[in-house]
Amino acid sequence: MYTIVLVIHLVLAAVLIGVVLLQHGKGADAGAAFGSGASSTVFGARGSASFLGRLTGFLGVGFFVTSLTLAIMAGTFGEGDSVVDRVETAPATSPATAPATSREPDSATAGGGNASSAPAPAPAPE
């Protein structure tokens, strides 16, 4: 159910963005003097303002409803606790319990492959 509402929410968001981008701005009336006013007759005598305005309103309400639905579903079906609570209850690993690793070179590789040679001296501190 959550996935279905999420898909509807994403489709509404994409269509809402498209409808808002199709609408004329407040300064679009100045462009009508140069011949761009004839394109608004497709939506009727009143132009596209009322159609796209109402469509934007309906899509906005649908987006709002799906947003609230997703928020309620995430709170209801989720763990119910915050991320901070989960971090505080997680077991902490201390460096003392970490396994010890040997940093010494193998005796076979130190000193050119001679197993009886002594390890190389440590470099002097600077």
N, C-alpha and C positions, 0 to 999 in steps of 0.2 A: 504494500500500500504506500509505503514511504517513497519508493522508487517512482511510482505512478505520479504522485503529487509533485515530486521533484522534476520529472520530465515536463509536466504541465507548467510548472513554474518557469522552467528555462525557455519553453516555447513562448509563454506570455511575455517574458522579458525581451526576447528577440523581436517579437512582433511589435511590442510597445516601442522599442527603440526605432524600428523602421517607420512606424506611424508618426512618431514625433519628428523624425527627419523629413518626412514628406510634407509637413505643414509649412505654411508660409510664415515668414517672420512679420514683425510689425511694419517694417519698411518695404514690404513686398508690393504695396500699392503704387509706389513710384515706378516699378518695373512694368506696370500695365500700360504706361504711356509709350513704352518702346516695343509693344507687341506681345508681351508675355501674359497678358490678361486673358487671352482666349483659351488657355489651357484649363481654366477653372470651370468651363461650361460642361465638362464631362460629368460632374456630380450634380448638375441641376442648375436652376436659375440663381439660387443663393450661393452657389460655389461650393468648394470643398471644405470651407471653414466649419459648417455645422456638422457635416458627416464625420470628418476627421476629429473634430472636437469631442463628439459623442463617443466615437470609437476609442479615443484616448482615455476618456473617463471610464468606460466599461473595462478596458484592459487594465487600467490602474487599479480599479476595485478588485479585479480578479487577481492581479499581482499581490495586492495587499492581503487578500484572503489566503492565498497559497503561502505567503510568507508567514502569516500567523499559524497556519496549519502545520507547516514544517517546524516552526519553533515549538509548538505544543507537542508534536510527535517526537521531536528530539529530546525534549525534557521528560516525556512519559516513558519512552522505550529505551532511553539511555541508562547509564549506570546511576545517575541521580546525584553523584558527588562531583566535586570540582576536580580540576587537574591538580591543584595544590594538595588536596587530600590524598590523591593517588601517589604523589611524589613523596609525601611525608610518611606514608605507610610502606613504601618500597624498602626492601632490605638494603642497607648500605654496606658496600664492600670496603674493607679497610686494607691498607697496604700491607699490614702485618700478616694477613691471611692469604696474600697472593703467593703463588708458588715461586720458590727461589730458582733462578736460572744461573747457570755458570757462565761467567764472562771470560774465563781463562782459555787461551788458545790450546788446541790439541798439541800434544807433545810431538806427534808425527809431523806436523806442519811447521812448528816453531824451529828456527835454526836451520832451514833448508832441508827438512825431511829427515834429519838425524834424530832418532828417538832418544839417544843418550845425551843430547845437548841440553844445556840449561835454557830456561825461558829468557826471552829478551828483556833487558832492564826497562823499567818504566821511564818515560821522558821526564826531564827535570821541569819543575813548575816555573813559570815565567814571572 
